[in-house]
Amino acid sequence: MTLPLRFRPEVVGDLQAGADWYDARRAGLGGEFLEECQAALDGIAKLPQQGTVQPDGLRSVRVRRFPYVIHFRIESSAIVVFAILFGGRDPSAWRDRV
């Protein structure tokens, strides 16, 4: 059974901030960033057991070509995405979303 992806409301802001940052560096790069994020999310939906597992059950998957990480948890009725952020960011910046 395939579980649906559900997103914390903050994830929209994460994606927009990343796309804006990359577009400011090169026109169109923000769109490429969003495409790679979508590809990673599609992969998570198809194979949710992938990624690095944290002790609290959270998982993380890197976004190809960009130094961003998708943080999620597999729950009984859905895969919940908590954050899509720069990989070097302090985890305490988003852990309150869990």
Buried (B, 14 or more C-beta within 10 A) or exposed (E): EEBEBEBBEBBEEBBEEBBEEBBEEEEEBBEBBBEBBEEBBEBBEEEBEEBEEEEEEBBBBBBEEBEBBBBBBBEEEBBBBBBBBBEEBEEEEBEEBE
